[in-house]
Amino acid sequence: MRIAAQQLKDFLLDSGLLSKEKIEEAIVKAAESKKDLGQYLLEAELLQEAELQKVYAYVLGIPFVDLVKETIPLEILQVVPEPIAKKSNIVSFEKEGNNLKVAMLNPEDLQTIDFIKKKTGLRIVPCLTTRESIQTALRQYEKSLKAEFGDILTGEVKPGDLKKDEENVEALAAGLPIIRIVDTLLKHAILQSASDIHIEPDEKEVHVRYRIDGVLHDAMTLPKDTAAGIVARIKVLSNLKLDEHRIPQDGRFKIEKDEYKISFRVSLLPVFDGEKVVMRLLDETSKGLTLEKMGLNGKALESVHREINKPNGMILVTGPTGSGKTTTLYTTMDILNTPEVNVSTVEDPVEYRMPRVNQTQINPKVGMTFAAGLRSLLRQDPDIIMVGEIRDQETLEIAMHAAMTGHLVLSTLHTNSAAATLPRMLDMGAEPFLIASTVNVIIAQRLVRKLCNECRKPYQLDEKQMEALSKSYDVDQIFKTLQTTPETAKIVGSAKSMRDLTFYMNGGCDQCGGEGYRGRLGIYEVLEMETNIRKLVTQAATTEDLENMARKENGMCSMVEDGFMKVVNGLTTIEEIMRATKE
């Protein structure tokens, strides 16, 4: 859209969205980077897309519409054919008499407007919207998973067809029904924002499950005849051996469309009734996360930012499998990844491709272990090194020596808390004085599901719930932390105990698929290595002593306390905190 910078400036000043100083600074920086002012404001996160689009709509004198929470009647939606809707980012959403309202990203696309007008014979009323709004509306063209499979299995697959080709797996994988089945499974996993797809053969059928927000859900049950073909098709996509059914195989492939780019990490495992497939979905088009968006805030966030900006030392992220450790490391690397530094990694496997980062995949079969890879990296003139996981004493010692010799080392360990990491390193054979002098900060984390804002329900704890909570946690300490932490002090206000606070439970609506949750966020425990903590480490202190000192020295909040801060802010539930922190 062609809107002059001066015109946009005037309207932004009138709206009060940005100060005059910030707008003038943005105009200068946008000119320096040869970018449109609106584009720069979005990239610099000075404005949200919805805010900018509302300003554009006002300037152009057309309505703004948000379709994220809207269900469009199918007969209205299909007035604009799906191919045109996807190609031109235009969706019809309301019809009044002879007027058809359409949501667009570019209302100056007169060619498309004219085409729809001629095709429908209706008067087109263009409305401006956001990219998220368009994508949400476009998904409504999709059939449900069961309906789509019903069409495939009844319309394209004749009895005995798949059985007949079972011995010729190559022909089976190339057959149209199997291609459509696999494509449909992948498409719906992407549409539902699944993180993993499980395809599990049984004696009589094939079960498909999607992991959404950390929880597995049944998606579909398919005839047993489809199992061999589905596995063969996935092997073809992943460039794996079609005739190998006895040993596990790993591979990956990528799907690229206009609206998304998804990498699939594939793992095949022989089981009693065939081969089980698990695919991890990695969205390469997702907007870069920040530590704040992930759930770090307040004093913990300040500690992390302070320590990652040091030129050397170790940044350790701990937690069980699936707790978001790798995501935290990648986010940290993204912050540190500038043209002035050489960032190198040793990973198993390489999850996301990052520009300007030298990523090495380990391969123990040829001797490329974490230790061997790390030793080689040190001869590559690195400034920042990321080691996917410290699994043994050799890797730990090399990483610590790298941290001592002027490198910033990022890595992960499997421990239950931040303080427990230090005794764990001692158990692995590290010298106490080396730990004390190299470790900068330890971040322990878990992932919890976020409450859906549309259907969450407020409530207060009753006597029975308080009693159950008191058995699991130190309720008085948690309440004291909520009272004294700036992020929650206002919410607590004049409350005398946990009984007086408002909590939230999950409901269920169309926006969250009836689950009551949408997305995930982290709960954290950040231990910054202060002088007294370093002294305790050299004395081989216990986990409890280290935790007490961290709380006394820099007011460290436990993971549970951080979780309850997010609970009183209405971001998650007590049940989620209990699920994530139980030992």
C-alpha positions as CSV (number, residue, x, y, z in Angstrom):
1,M,0.0,0.0,0.0
2,R,1.3,3.3,-1.0
3,I,1.1,5.6,2.1
4,A,3.6,8.4,2.4
5,A,5.8,8.3,5.5
6,Q,4.7,11.9,6.5
7,Q,1.1,10.9,6.2
8,L,1.6,7.8,8.3
9,K,3.5,9.9,10.9
10,D,0.6,12.4,11.2
11,F,-1.9,9.6,11.8
12,L,0.3,7.8,14.3
13,L,0.7,11.0,16.3
14,D,-3.0,11.6,16.3
15,S,-3.7,8.1,17.4
16,G,-1.2,8.3,20.3
17,L,0.3,4.9,19.5
18,L,3.9,6.3,19.4
19,S,5.6,9.4,20.7
20,K,6.9,12.0,18.3
21,E,10.5,11.1,19.2
22,K,10.1,7.4,18.4
23,I,8.3,8.1,15.1
24,E,11.1,10.5,14.0
25,E,13.8,8.1,15.0
26,A,11.9,5.3,13.1
27,I,11.7,7.4,9.9
28,V,15.5,8.0,10.0
29,K,16.2,4.3,10.6
30,A,13.7,3.1,7.9
31,A,15.4,5.5,5.4
32,E,18.9,4.2,6.3
33,S,17.8,0.6,5.9
34,K,15.8,1.5,2.7
35,K,12.6,0.1,4.2
36,D,9.0,1.3,4.1
37,L,8.2,3.0,7.4
38,G,5.4,0.6,8.2
39,Q,7.6,-2.4,7.5
40,Y,10.3,-1.0,9.8
41,L,7.8,-0.3,12.6
42,L,6.7,-4.0,12.5
43,E,10.3,-5.4,12.3
44,A,11.4,-3.2,15.2
45,E,8.3,-4.4,17.2
46,L,7.3,-0.8,17.8
47,L,3.8,-1.6,16.6
48,Q,1.7,-4.8,16.3
49,E,0.4,-5.7,12.8
50,A,-3.2,-5.1,13.9
51,E,-2.4,-1.6,15.2
52,L,-0.6,-0.7,11.9
53,Q,-3.4,-2.1,9.8
54,K,-6.0,-0.1,11.7
55,V,-4.0,3.1,11.0
56,Y,-3.8,2.1,7.3
57,A,-7.5,1.5,7.2
58,Y,-8.2,4.9,8.7
59,V,-5.9,6.6,6.2
60,L,-7.5,4.8,3.3
61,G,-11.0,5.4,4.6
62,I,-12.1,1.7,4.7
63,P,-13.2,-0.6,7.5
64,F,-10.8,-2.8,9.5
65,V,-11.9,-6.3,10.4
66,D,-10.5,-9.1,12.6
67,L,-11.6,-12.6,11.6
68,V,-9.4,-14.5,14.0
69,K,-12.3,-15.4,16.3
70,E,-15.0,-15.5,13.5
71,T,-16.6,-18.6,12.0
72,I,-17.6,-17.7,8.4
73,P,-20.7,-19.5,7.0
74,L,-19.5,-21.9,4.3
75,E,-21.8,-20.6,1.6
76,I,-20.4,-17.0,2.1
77,L,-16.8,-18.3,2.3
78,Q,-17.0,-20.2,-0.9
79,V,-18.3,-17.2,-2.9
80,V,-14.6,-16.6,-3.5
81,P,-13.0,-19.8,-4.8
82,E,-10.3,-21.3,-2.6
83,P,-7.4,-20.9,-5.1
84,I,-8.1,-17.2,-5.6
85,A,-8.5,-16.7,-1.9
86,K,-5.1,-18.2,-1.2
87,K,-3.3,-16.6,-4.1
88,S,-4.6,-13.1,-3.5
89,N,-5.1,-13.2,0.3
90,I,-8.7,-12.3,0.1
91,V,-11.7,-13.8,2.0
92,S,-15.4,-13.1,1.7
93,F,-17.0,-13.1,5.1
94,E,-20.4,-11.2,5.0
95,K,-23.2,-10.6,2.5
96,E,-25.8,-8.0,2.9
97,G,-28.2,-7.7,0.0
98,N,-26.1,-7.0,-3.1
99,N,-23.0,-6.1,-1.0
100,L,-20.2,-8.7,-0.4
101,K,-17.7,-7.8,2.3
102,V,-14.2,-9.1,1.7
103,A,-11.1,-9.0,4.0
104,M,-7.9,-8.2,2.2
105,L,-4.2,-7.4,3.0
106,N,-4.0,-5.1,0.0
107,P,-7.2,-3.2,-0.8
108,E,-5.5,-1.6,-3.7
109,D,-5.5,-4.9,-5.6
110,L,-8.2,-3.6,-8.0
111,Q,-7.7,-6.5,-10.5
112,T,-8.8,-9.2,-8.0
113,I,-11.7,-7.0,-6.7
114,D,-12.9,-6.5,-10.3
115,F,-12.6,-10.3,-11.0
116,I,-14.7,-11.2,-8.0
117,K,-17.2,-8.5,-8.9
118,K,-17.6,-9.9,-12.5
119,K,-17.8,-13.5,-11.3
120,T,-20.4,-12.9,-8.6
121,G,-22.3,-9.9,-9.9
122,L,-22.1,-8.4,-6.4
123,R,-20.9,-5.0,-5.2
124,I,-17.5,-5.7,-3.4
125,V,-16.8,-3.8,-0.1
126,P,-13.1,-4.2,0.7
127,C,-12.0,-4.3,4.3
128,L,-8.4,-4.3,5.6
129,T,-7.2,-7.1,7.9
130,T,-4.1,-8.8,9.3
131,R,-2.1,-11.7,8.0
132,E,-3.0,-13.8,11.0
133,S,-6.7,-13.0,10.3
134,I,-6.4,-14.1,6.7
135,Q,-4.6,-17.3,7.6
136,T,-7.3,-18.2,10.2
137,A,-10.0,-17.6,7.7
138,L,-8.3,-19.6,4.9
139,R,-8.2,-22.6,7.2
140,Q,-12.0,-22.7,7.2
141,Y,-11.8,-24.0,3.6
142,E,-10.3,-27.2,4.9
143,K,-12.4,-30.2,5.6
144,S,-12.2,-32.0,8.9
145,L,-9.6,-34.8,9.0
146,K,-12.2,-37.5,9.3
147,A,-14.3,-36.1,6.4
148,E,-11.3,-35.9,4.2
149,F,-10.2,-39.4,5.0
150,G,-13.7,-40.6,4.4
151,D,-13.5,-39.2,0.8
152,I,-10.1,-40.8,0.1
153,L,-10.9,-44.2,1.5
154,T,-14.4,-44.5,0.0
155,G,-13.7,-42.7,-3.3
156,E,-10.2,-43.8,-4.3
157,V,-9.4,-47.1,-2.5
158,K,-11.1,-50.2,-3.7
159,P,-11.2,-53.3,-1.4
160,G,-8.0,-55.3,-1.9
161,D,-6.1,-52.6,-3.8
162,L,-3.6,-51.8,-1.0
163,K,-3.3,-55.5,0.0
164,K,-2.4,-56.4,-3.6
165,D,0.5,-54.0,-3.8
166,E,1.9,-54.8,-0.3
167,E,4.9,-56.8,-1.7
168,N,5.8,-54.1,-4.2
169,V,6.4,-51.3,-1.6
170,E,7.8,-48.9,-4.3
171,A,4.6,-49.0,-6.3
172,L,2.6,-48.8,-3.1
173,A,4.4,-45.6,-2.0
174,A,3.9,-44.0,-5.4
175,G,0.2,-44.9,-5.5
176,L,-2.3,-42.0,-5.5
177,P,-4.4,-43.1,-2.5
178,I,-1.3,-43.5,-0.2
179,I,0.1,-40.1,-1.4
180,R,-3.2,-38.4,-0.5
181,I,-3.4,-40.2,2.8
182,V,0.1,-39.1,3.9
183,D,-0.4,-35.5,2.5
184,T,-3.7,-35.2,4.4
185,L,-2.1,-36.4,7.7
186,L,0.7,-33.9,7.3
187,K,-1.5,-31.0,6.3
188,H,-3.9,-31.4,9.3
189,A,-1.0,-31.8,11.7
190,I,0.3,-28.4,10.4
191,L,-3.2,-26.8,10.6
192,Q,-3.6,-28.0,14.2
193,S,-0.1,-26.7,15.2
194,A,1.0,-30.2,16.3
195,S,4.6,-30.7,17.4
196,D,4.7,-34.4,16.7
197,I,2.8,-37.0,14.6
198,H,2.7,-40.6,15.9
199,I,1.7,-43.4,13.4
200,E,1.3,-46.6,15.4
201,P,0.4,-50.0,13.7
202,D,-1.8,-52.3,15.7
203,E,-2.9,-55.9,15.0
204,K,-6.1,-54.8,13.1
205,E,-5.6,-51.0,12.4
206,V,-3.3,-48.0,12.4
207,H,-3.6,-45.3,15.0
208,V,-2.6,-41.7,14.2
209,R,-2.0,-39.3,17.1
210,Y,-1.0,-35.6,17.2
211,R,0.9,-34.0,20.1
212,I,-0.6,-30.6,20.5
213,D,0.7,-28.3,23.3
214,G,2.6,-31.1,24.8
215,V,-0.4,-33.6,25.0
216,L,-1.1,-36.5,22.7
217,H,-4.6,-36.6,21.0
218,D,-6.1,-39.3,18.9
219,A,-6.5,-38.0,15.4
220,M,-7.5,-40.9,13.2
221,T,-7.8,-44.7,13.0
222,L,-7.0,-46.1,9.5
223,P,-7.4,-49.6,8.1
224,K,-4.4,-52.0,8.6
225,D,-4.0,-52.3,4.8
226,T,-2.7,-48.7,4.7
227,A,0.2,-49.3,7.1
228,A,2.8,-50.6,4.7
229,G,2.0,-47.9,2.1
230,I,2.1,-45.0,4.7
231,V,5.5,-46.2,6.0
232,A,6.9,-46.6,2.5
233,R,5.7,-43.2,1.4
234,I,7.4,-41.6,4.5
235,K,10.6,-43.5,3.7
236,V,10.5,-42.1,0.1
237,L,10.0,-38.6,1.4
238,S,12.8,-39.0,3.9
239,N,15.2,-40.7,1.5
240,L,15.4,-43.9,3.7
241,K,15.8,-47.5,2.7
242,L,12.5,-49.0,1.5
243,D,13.5,-52.6,1.9
244,E,14.9,-52.2,5.5
245,H,12.3,-53.2,8.2
246,R,14.6,-54.7,10.9
247,I,16.5,-51.7,12.3
248,P,15.5,-48.2,13.3
249,Q,16.0,-45.4,10.6
250,D,16.2,-41.6,11.0
251,G,15.7,-39.0,8.3
252,R,14.1,-35.7,7.5
253,F,12.2,-33.9,4.8
254,K,10.7,-30.4,4.2
255,I,7.3,-29.1,3.0
256,E,7.3,-25.6,1.6
257,K,4.1,-23.6,0.8
258,D,3.4,-19.9,0.4
259,E,2.0,-19.8,4.0
260,Y,4.5,-22.1,5.8
261,K,7.8,-23.9,5.6
262,I,7.9,-27.0,7.9
263,S,10.8,-29.5,8.4
264,F,9.9,-33.0,9.5
265,R,12.4,-35.0,11.6
266,V,11.5,-38.7,11.0
267,S,12.2,-41.6,13.3
268,L,11.1,-45.2,12.3
269,L,11.2,-48.0,14.8
270,P,10.4,-51.7,14.2
271,V,7.6,-52.9,16.5
272,F,5.6,-56.1,16.8
273,D,2.9,-55.2,14.2
274,G,5.1,-53.4,11.7
275,E,7.1,-50.1,11.9
276,K,6.1,-47.2,14.2
277,V,6.7,-43.6,12.8
278,V,7.2,-40.5,14.8
279,M,7.7,-37.2,13.1
280,R,8.7,-34.0,14.8
281,L,7.4,-30.8,13.1
282,L,9.8,-27.8,13.1
283,D,8.3,-24.6,11.8
284,E,11.0,-22.6,10.0
285,T,8.7,-19.7,9.2
286,S,7.7,-18.9,12.8
287,K,8.6,-15.5,14.0
288,G,11.7,-15.3,16.1
289,L,10.9,-16.0,19.8
290,T,12.2,-13.7,22.5
291,L,13.0,-14.7,26.1
292,E,10.1,-12.5,27.2
293,K,7.6,-14.2,24.9
294,M,8.8,-17.6,26.2
295,G,7.9,-16.6,29.8
296,L,11.1,-15.2,31.3
297,N,10.5,-11.9,33.1
298,G,11.5,-9.7,36.0
299,K,14.7,-10.3,37.9
300,A,15.2,-13.7,36.2
301,L,15.2,-12.0,32.7
302,E,17.6,-9.3,33.9
303,S,20.0,-12.0,35.2
304,V,19.9,-14.0,31.9
305,H,20.5,-10.9,29.7
306,R,23.3,-9.8,32.0
307,E,25.1,-13.1,31.8
308,I,24.7,-13.9,28.1
309,N,26.3,-10.6,27.2
310,K,29.6,-11.6,29.0
311,P,32.4,-12.6,26.6
312,N,33.1,-15.9,28.3
313,G,31.8,-18.5,30.7
314,M,29.0,-21.1,30.6
315,I,25.3,-20.7,30.2
316,L,23.5,-24.0,31.2
317,V,19.9,-24.8,30.5
318,T,18.5,-27.8,32.4
319,G,15.3,-29.8,32.5
320,P,13.8,-33.1,31.4
321,T,13.3,-34.1,27.7
322,G,10.6,-31.9,26.1
323,S,10.9,-29.0,28.5
324,G,12.0,-26.5,25.8
325,K,15.8,-26.4,26.6
326,T,16.8,-26.4,22.9
327,T,14.3,-23.6,22.1
328,T,15.9,-21.5,24.9
329,L,19.4,-22.1,23.5
330,Y,18.3,-21.2,19.9
331,T,16.6,-18.1,21.2
332,T,19.7,-17.1,23.1
333,M,21.9,-17.7,20.0
334,D,19.5,-15.6,17.9
335,I,20.1,-12.7,20.4
336,L,23.9,-13.2,20.2
337,N,24.2,-14.0,16.5
338,T,25.7,-10.8,15.0
339,P,28.2,-10.3,12.1
340,E,30.9,-9.5,14.7
341,V,31.0,-13.0,16.2
342,N,31.6,-16.6,15.0
343,V,28.9,-18.8,16.4
344,S,29.4,-22.6,16.1
345,T,27.4,-25.6,17.3
346,V,27.6,-29.3,17.9
347,E,24.1,-30.8,17.9
348,D,22.2,-34.1,17.9
349,P,20.3,-33.5,15.8
350,V,20.4,-30.1,14.1
351,E,16.9,-28.9,14.8
352,Y,16.7,-25.5,13.1
353,R,18.9,-24.0,10.5
354,M,20.2,-20.6,11.6
355,P,21.9,-18.1,9.2
356,R,25.5,-17.3,9.9
357,V,25.8,-20.2,12.4
358,N,28.1,-23.1,11.7
359,Q,26.1,-26.1,12.8
360,T,27.7,-29.6,13.1
361,Q,25.7,-32.8,13.4
362,I,27.2,-35.5,15.6
363,N,27.7,-39.0,14.2
364,P,29.0,-41.5,16.7
365,K,29.3,-44.2,14.0
366,V,32.2,-42.4,12.4
367,G,33.7,-41.0,15.7
368,M,32.0,-37.6,15.6
369,T,30.9,-37.4,19.2
370,F,30.1,-34.3,21.2
371,A,33.6,-34.3,22.7
372,A,35.3,-34.8,19.3
373,G,33.1,-32.2,17.6
374,L,33.8,-29.7,20.4
375,R,37.5,-30.3,20.3
376,S,37.5,-29.6,16.6
377,L,35.4,-26.5,17.0
378,L,38.0,-24.9,19.3
379,R,40.4,-24.8,16.3
380,Q,37.8,-22.9,14.2
381,D,38.3,-19.6,16.0
382,P,34.8,-19.5,17.6
383,D,33.5,-16.7,19.9
384,I,30.3,-18.5,21.0
385,I,29.9,-22.3,21.1
386,M,26.7,-24.2,21.6
387,V,26.9,-27.9,22.7
388,G,23.5,-29.6,22.3
389,E,23.9,-31.7,25.4
390,I,26.7,-32.5,27.9
391,R,26.5,-36.3,28.4
392,D,29.9,-37.3,29.7
393,Q,32.9,-36.1,31.7
394,E,35.1,-35.6,28.6
395,T,32.5,-33.2,26.9
396,L,32.1,-31.4,30.2
397,E,35.8,-30.9,30.7
398,I,36.4,-29.6,27.2
399,A,33.4,-27.2,27.5
400,M,34.6,-25.8,30.8
401,H,38.2,-25.3,29.5
402,A,36.6,-23.5,26.4
403,A,34.7,-21.2,28.8
404,M,37.9,-20.5,30.7
405,T,39.8,-19.6,27.5
406,G,37.7,-16.7,26.3
407,H,34.7,-18.5,24.8
408,L,31.0,-18.2,25.7
409,V,29.6,-21.8,25.9
410,L,25.9,-22.6,25.8
411,S,24.7,-26.1,26.7
412,T,22.1,-28.3,28.4
413,L,22.0,-30.9,31.2
414,H,19.3,-33.2,32.5
415,T,18.7,-32.1,36.1
416,N,15.5,-31.3,38.1
417,S,16.4,-27.8,39.3
418,A,19.0,-25.1,38.8
419,A,20.8,-25.7,42.1
420,A,20.9,-29.5,41.5
421,T,23.0,-28.9,38.3
422,L,26.1,-27.9,40.3
423,P,26.3,-31.2,42.4
424,R,25.5,-33.1,39.2
425,M,28.6,-31.6,37.5
426,L,30.7,-32.6,40.5
427,D,29.3,-36.2,40.1
428,M,30.4,-36.1,36.5
429,G,34.0,-35.6,37.6
430,A,34.4,-31.8,37.2
431,E,36.7,-30.0,39.6
432,P,34.9,-27.7,42.1
433,F,37.2,-24.7,41.4
434,L,36.6,-25.1,37.6
435,I,32.8,-25.1,38.1
436,A,32.9,-22.1,40.3
437,S,35.1,-20.1,37.8
438,T,33.3,-21.0,34.6
439,V,29.5,-21.2,35.1
440,N,27.8,-17.8,34.7
441,V,24.1,-18.7,35.0
442,I,21.9,-21.9,35.2
443,I,18.4,-21.8,33.8
444,A,16.0,-24.6,34.9
445,Q,12.7,-24.8,33.1
446,R,9.5,-26.7,32.3
447,L,6.7,-26.1,29.8
448,V,3.1,-25.6,30.8
449,R,0.0,-25.1,28.6
450,K,-1.4,-21.5,28.2
451,L,-5.0,-20.8,29.1
452,C,-7.3,-19.8,26.3
453,N,-8.2,-16.2,26.9
454,E,-11.7,-16.7,25.4
455,C,-13.0,-19.3,27.7
456,R,-10.9,-19.3,30.9
457,K,-13.0,-19.3,34.1
458,P,-12.1,-17.4,37.4
459,Y,-12.5,-19.2,40.7
460,Q,-11.2,-19.1,44.3
461,L,-9.7,-22.0,46.2
462,D,-12.0,-23.8,48.7
463,E,-10.9,-25.4,51.9
464,K,-10.4,-28.9,50.3
465,Q,-8.3,-27.4,47.4
466,M,-6.2,-25.4,49.9
467,E,-5.5,-28.6,51.9
468,A,-4.4,-30.5,48.8
469,L,-2.2,-27.6,47.7
470,S,-0.6,-27.4,51.1
471,K,0.4,-31.1,51.0
472,S,2.4,-30.4,47.8
473,Y,3.9,-27.0,48.3
474,D,4.9,-24.4,50.9
475,V,1.8,-22.2,50.4
476,D,2.9,-19.5,52.8
477,Q,6.3,-19.0,51.0
478,I,4.5,-18.9,47.6
479,F,2.1,-16.3,48.9
480,K,5.0,-14.2,50.3
481,T,6.8,-14.3,47.0
482,L,3.6,-13.2,45.2
483,Q,3.3,-10.3,47.6
484,T,6.8,-9.1,47.3
485,T,7.4,-9.6,43.5
486,P,6.7,-6.4,41.4
487,E,5.0,-8.4,38.6
488,T,2.3,-9.8,41.0
489,A,2.2,-7.4,44.0
490,K,-0.6,-5.3,42.4
491,I,-2.7,-8.4,41.7
492,V,-2.3,-9.7,45.3
493,G,-3.2,-6.2,46.7
494,S,-4.7,-6.5,50.1
495,A,-5.2,-10.3,50.0
496,K,-4.4,-12.0,53.3
497,S,-3.8,-15.5,51.9
498,M,-4.0,-17.7,48.9
499,R,-7.8,-18.2,49.6
500,D,-8.4,-14.5,48.7
501,L,-6.7,-14.7,45.3
502,T,-8.5,-15.3,42.0
503,F,-7.2,-18.2,39.9
504,Y,-8.4,-19.5,36.6
505,M,-9.4,-22.9,35.2
506,N,-9.7,-24.1,31.6
507,G,-13.0,-23.9,29.9
508,G,-13.4,-25.0,26.3
509,C,-14.5,-23.2,23.1
510,D,-14.1,-23.3,19.3
511,Q,-10.9,-21.2,19.5
512,C,-9.1,-23.8,21.5
513,G,-10.7,-26.9,20.1
514,G,-12.6,-27.5,23.4
515,E,-9.3,-28.0,25.4
516,G,-9.3,-24.7,27.2
517,Y,-5.6,-24.2,26.4
518,R,-3.8,-22.6,23.4
519,G,0.0,-22.7,23.1
520,R,2.6,-23.2,25.8
521,L,5.0,-21.0,27.9
522,G,7.9,-21.7,30.2
523,I,8.2,-21.6,33.9
524,Y,11.8,-20.9,35.1
525,E,14.3,-20.9,37.9
526,V,17.4,-18.8,37.2
527,L,20.5,-19.3,39.4
528,E,23.1,-16.5,38.8
529,M,26.6,-17.4,40.1
530,E,27.2,-14.9,42.8
531,T,30.4,-14.8,44.9
532,N,29.0,-16.7,47.9
533,I,27.5,-19.4,45.7
534,R,30.9,-19.8,44.0
535,K,32.4,-20.3,47.5
536,L,29.8,-23.0,48.3
537,V,30.5,-24.8,45.1
538,T,34.2,-25.0,46.0
539,Q,33.1,-26.6,49.3
540,A,31.0,-29.2,47.5
541,A,27.8,-27.9,49.1
542,T,24.5,-29.7,48.9
543,T,21.6,-28.7,46.6
544,E,19.6,-27.4,49.5
545,D,22.5,-25.1,50.7
546,L,23.0,-23.7,47.2
547,E,19.2,-23.0,46.8
548,N,19.0,-21.2,50.2
549,M,22.1,-19.1,49.3
550,A,20.6,-18.2,45.9
551,R,17.4,-17.1,47.4
552,K,19.2,-15.1,50.1
553,E,21.8,-13.5,47.7
554,N,19.8,-12.5,44.7
555,G,16.2,-13.4,45.5
556,M,16.0,-16.4,43.2
557,C,12.4,-17.6,42.7
558,S,11.8,-21.3,42.5
559,M,10.2,-22.8,39.4
560,V,7.0,-23.4,41.4
561,E,6.9,-19.8,42.6
562,D,7.4,-18.6,39.0
563,G,4.6,-20.9,37.9
564,F,2.2,-19.4,40.5
565,M,3.1,-15.9,39.3
566,K,1.9,-17.0,35.9
567,V,-1.2,-18.6,37.5
568,V,-2.3,-15.4,39.2
569,N,-1.7,-13.5,36.0
570,G,-4.3,-15.8,34.3
571,L,-1.8,-17.4,32.0
572,T,-2.0,-21.0,33.2
573,T,-3.6,-23.2,35.8
574,I,-2.5,-24.7,39.1
575,E,-3.0,-28.2,37.6
576,E,-0.5,-27.4,34.9
577,I,2.1,-26.2,37.4
578,M,1.6,-29.4,39.5
579,R,1.8,-31.6,36.3
580,A,5.1,-29.9,35.2
581,T,6.8,-29.7,38.6
582,K,6.0,-33.1,40.1
583,E,9.1,-35.2,40.7
